Amino acid sequence: MSTVGFFSSPACGLHDMGNEHPESPARLSAIQDQLLSSGLEFVLRHFDAPKVTRAQLELVHTPEYVTSIFERAPQEGVEVLDEDTRMCPHSLEAALHAAGAAVAAVNKVMAGELNSAFCSVRPPGHHAEMGKAMGFCLFNNIAIGAAHARSAHGLERVAILDFDVHHGNGTEDFVSGREGYLLCSSFQAPLYPFTGTGDVPGNIVNTPLEAGANGDVLRALVETDWLPALEAFRPQMLFISAGFDGHIEDAMAQLRFREDDYRWVTEQLRMFAERHCDGRIVSTLEGGYALSALGRSVVAHLNGLIGS
């Protein structure tokens, strides 16, 4: 059974984009409730996520963009970054801890204290491009963690696996054509942000799904596209952008995944990591807006990491 860390921060629960916004503080509470009811709360090793440093942010984002986020962070009221993405007075603090969770998780995994880790944080990150906030995201948490693994720990090859109902355009923006990175991404198409279906460099494996696709379709693409790409790339560490908005109960889109599908995918990645990466995995929360389904899906994902 793998030793799995759980990274979060109270600051992540204070980021609030409005009562009607689906990316709400209740998402983290729903996960915590399911950890307690499932008993996983007492199996995981818990860590309070620190803040990311500016230098770590700039491994992925341009200095100009980082400066703009700091400068636009409001002292009161709401700052609108785009039609989907807003900042309240607590948002910058939350985003710094969300990205810091990925960095801290990498450090613990690389030190051998953990086999893998899950970052229960918000705002999410995979839509944040190198110089642009969008899609509920300020900083690209998973890309920052992966870049930190290469920069601070000397890894030559890292792979990011992204399952979310929306294409991780921000992660692709950073990874595309960049040596030492592989990105495999599943998402519904056509759907926001309406990317991921064109020509891409060889280090990007996009597997768009039609509306109505179920877990059998997801499992097949993992076996036929993702795992062969991973075998050929030989990464030294895996990173997972874990979005659970493809669940059949989630009204955000029209995929039909269930908890067992998320567990199965996670188990495949864990077994690959055990064979090739010394078991090293860091996962961060992306989408998932049907609260009960989100909590249950995260439990399934964590059980897949643990191997229980």
Protein Blocks (a to p, Z undefined) as FASTA:
>chain_A
ZZddddddfklmmgcgbjklmbdfklmmmmmmmmmmnommmmpccdddddddfklmmmmm
cfklmmmmmmmpcfbhjddfblmbccdfklmmmmmmmmmmmmmmmmmmmnopafbdcddd
dddfklpcfkbceehiabdfklmmmmmmmmmnopabdcdddddfbdcfklmmmmnopahi
acdddddddddehiajaccdfkbccddddehiafklmmmmmmmmmmmmmmmnopabdcdd
ddfklpfklckbmcdbdfklmmmmmmmmmmmmmmmnnopacdddfedjbfklmmmmmmmm
mmmmnoZZ
